[in-house]
């Protein structure tokens, strides 16, 4: 039996918000990597804090070192499709 495959889907508004953040190129790449690669690779590890029932979870991560550390927090809705494929969506 194979393990489920997950994908991260960002709606248009979320993409626009992220593009509007004033980030250096390296930081933008790290944000997209966290959202599109790291989160779907192990959602059970990253989505541990329930924000609202039935299925809204917090995803938190930091970039950079002090004093320039940035903290990112977003709420995700995790859904399952066809029993083996989940998706998460930035709100």
C-alpha positions in Angstrom: 0.0 0.0 0.0 1.5 3.4 -1.0 1.3 6.5 1.2 -1.0 9.3 0.2 0.2 12.0 -2.1 -0.5 15.6 -1.1 -0.6 18.9 -3.1 -0.7 22.5 -2.0 -3.1 24.7 -3.8 -3.0 28.5 -3.4 -6.0 30.5 -4.5 -5.5 33.6 -6.6 -5.9 36.0 -3.6 -3.3 34.2 -1.6 -0.8 34.3 -4.5 -1.4 38.1 -4.8 -0.9 38.6 -1.1 2.4 36.8 -1.1 3.6 38.6 -4.2 2.7 41.9 -2.4 5.0 41.2 0.5 8.3 43.1 0.4 10.7 40.2 0.4 14.2 39.7 -0.9 14.4 37.2 -3.8 15.9 34.5 -1.5 13.1 34.9 1.0 10.4 34.6 -1.7 12.0 31.4 -2.9 12.0 30.1 0.6 8.3 31.0 1.2 7.3 29.2 -2.1 9.4 26.2 -1.2 7.8 25.9 2.3 4.3 26.2 0.9 4.6 24.1 -2.3 7.2 21.5 -1.3 7.7 21.2 2.5 4.1 21.5 3.6 2.7 18.9 1.2 5.7 16.5 1.8 4.6 16.0 5.5 1.3 17.9 6.3 0.8 15.9 9.6 4.1 17.3 10.9 3.4 20.9 9.9 -0.4 21.2 10.5 -0.6 20.4 14.2 -2.5 23.4 15.6 -6.2 23.4 15.1 -7.5 27.0 14.3 -11.2 26.3 13.8 -13.4 23.2 13.4 -13.9 21.2 11.4 -10.7 21.3 9.5 -8.8 24.6 9.6 -5.1 24.3 10.7 -2.3 26.8 11.3 1.0 26.5 9.4 3.8 28.5 11.0 7.4 28.9 9.9 10.2 31.4 10.3 12.8 32.7 7.9 16.1 34.4 8.6 18.2 34.9 11.7 17.8 37.5 14.5 17.4 40.5 14.3 15.8 40.1 10.8 13.8 36.9 11.5 10.4 36.9 9.9 7.5 34.7 11.2 4.9 33.5 8.8 1.5 32.2 10.0 -1.3 31.0 7.7 -4.5 29.1 8.1 -5.1 26.1 5.9 -8.0 23.9 5.1 -7.0 20.3 4.6 -9.3 18.2 2.4 -9.1 14.7 1.1 -9.9 13.7 -2.5 -10.4 10.1 -3.7 -9.3 8.7 -0.3 -5.6 9.1 -1.0 -5.0 12.7 -2.2 -5.2 15.7 0.1 -4.9 19.4 -0.6 -4.3 22.4 1.5 -5.3 26.0 0.6 -4.1 29.3 1.9 -6.8 31.7 3.1 
